[in-house]
Amino acid sequence: KKLGTVFGGINKAMGGMLGPALAIVAVLMIAKKVAEIFYGGMLETRKEFGLTFAHASKLQSTINATAMEFKMLGVSAEDVKAGAQGIMDNLGGIGQVTRENLQTFARLNGTLGLSGESAGLLAGQMMAVGASSMEAVGSQLESVGALAQANGVAPAQVLEDVAGASEAFANFAKDGGENVFKAAISARKLGISMETVAGTADA
């Protein structure tokens, strides 16, 4: 209360100029906060991905906006950045790191626990054997996750198994890899990995 009285007295003595000055300071603070939300981490992203400042700024804005969108699913900016790396490594570079693709990867991370690296590997493998788009990849992986849950196994474990068995996927997958995912779910129900199944098939 006393502080308010003192502030009021100072403001009156300055001819009411403190009000507009505080409003300007508030606007600047809000602008700084918005910049941090959308561009925070841009320098690290530029360095990690080897991008120009312009590309890094755009990418970081997309990463942070996607992380905010999926925050309620437990997805962090680091998770989204890992998705961006997975896309760049497996799906054709920076040009494929679109908002839509990042949203697909963030959704898979939040609902199935699939890492960005593994999502990139799986997407690349699935598109090589028939999946028509990233949207189709996302839908199929969500179906695999639901099937895994229905069979009492953890979706992330099954998907990480298949992602780690790229040679087996290339050798045995057809029609987007549905047969391989079903085999991986069956293997997990028996407590074995996809690599073991692939080794048995080879033998």
C-alpha positions, -999 to +999 in steps of 0.1 A: +000+000+000+028+024+010+047+014-022+016+022-043+014+056-026+050+064-032+047+052-068+016+074-072+035+104-058+065+099-081+042+095-111+023+127-102+056+146-098+067+134-132+034+146-148+020+112-153+049+100-175+056+069-155+023+052-168+033+053-205+069+044-196+058+013-177+034+004-205+064+005-230+085-016-206+057-041-203+053-043-241+091-048-245+091-076-218+062-094-236+080-091-270+111-106-254+091-134-239+075-142-273+109-141-290+122-166-264+092-189-269+096-190-307+133-185-312+149-198-279+176-223-287+181-210-323+219-206-320+223-242-307+201-255-335+221-236-361+253-251-348+239-287-344+223-288-379+249-266-397+223-242-410+223-205-419+209-181-394+177-177-416+171-214-419+179-220-382+155-192-371+127-206-392+133-242-380+136-232-343+103-213-346+086-244-360+102-267-334+091-245-305+056-240-319+052-277-324+065-284-289+039-260-274+012-277-294+020-311-281+031-301-246+001-318-230+013-351-244+047-346-227+066-337-258+095-312-253+113-290-278+142-315-275+119-343-286+107-322-316+143-313-325+152-351-324+123-356-348+137-329-371+171-347-370+154-380-378+136-364-408+168-348-421+188-380-417+163-404-434+139-385-455+158-361-477+173-333-457+161-299-444+134-295-471+114-323-456+114-307-421+079-292-425+055-283-398+032-312-409+060-338-407+072-325-373+036-327-360+034-363-372+067-372-354+056-352-322+023-371-321+041-405-324+065-394-297+037-383-274+013-412-279+036-441-286+069-430-270+087-433-303+120-414-305+127-390-334+156-410-346+136-443-348+106-425-363+129-412-391+143-447-397+108-463-398+094-436-421+122-441-445+119-479-445+081-478-448+081-453-477+107-475-495+082-505-494+050-488-503+038-462-477+026-433-499+032-403-476+042-392-441+005-390-432+002-427-442+033-435-422+018-418-391-015-435-394+000-470-399+024-466-369-005-455-348-024-486-359+006-507-350+008-490-316-029-498-310-024-535-321+007-538-297-014-524-268-042-548-276-017-576-274-003-565-241+031-552-253+046-517-252+043-500-286+076-481-282+094-514-276+080-530-307+086-499-329+122-494-316+128-532-323+117-528-359+137-495-364+168-513-351+163-542-376+166-523-408+181-552-427+153-575-417+128-548-427+144-544-461+145-582-467+110-592-455+087-561-456+059-557-480+029-533-484+044-507-460+058-533-436+026-544-419+038-580-419+071-571-401+053-551-374+029-580-367+059-603-365+076-579-341+045-578-319+043-616-318+080-618-310+076-593-281+047-614-267+073-643-266+099-620-249+122-620-279+133-592-303+128-586-340+165-593-346+161-628-331+131-634-354+151-622-384+180-644-375+157-674-373+141-666-407+176-663-423+185-697-408 
